[in-house]
Amino acid sequence: MEIKKTWNKQYKKNNITALQDKNLFKLEIDSIKQNFKKKISKLNGKNIKILEIGSGTGYLALQLTKILKNENILYEYTGIDFSPEAIRKSKNRKISDCSFFEIDFLNFFKTNKLKFDLIISQRSIMAMMNKNIQKELLNQIKLNLKKSGYGIFSECTIQSLKNHQKLRQ
């Protein structure tokens, strides 16, 4: 419950992201978009089912659906987040063919019956502080991806954090 309060507070401050480093955020979004373009080209333009775990304010959904619209690809985009403030902001964007739900990630997977072509996570798996929960979440992602599906993950590891700190110095 405390983590929900923390994220709601962050999302009330900012409409785009809770991440304070805007340059890092832009680089991260650009990288996800590049990988997204590669993956959708391999899916042959069919009606793509996309799940974003930790969708926040819907900013990434907006960026990715622009790509899909430019390519004339049919899609269904589902964003989940446990922050009611983030979900409110994402719904206010009124992105066509996007649905946003306030729900805990594992609870979503317990009730979900769909398989996805793409599952995207931007610093959401690492936000689960318990390693067992992270492992269960990764297992659920695998179970909910179509056999021909892809995962796009922008997550931090201890090694990359150390490298990032070296670069900053």
Buried (B, 14 or more C-beta within 10 A) or exposed (E): EEEBEEBBEBBBEBEBBBBEEEEEBEEBBEEBBEBBBEBBEEBEEEEBBBBBBBBBBBBBBBBBBEBBEEEEBEBBBBBBBBBEBBBBBBBEBEBEBBBBBBBEBEEBBEEBEEBBBBBBBBBBBBBBEEEEEBEBBBEBBEEBBBEEBBBBBBEEEEEEEEEEEEEEE
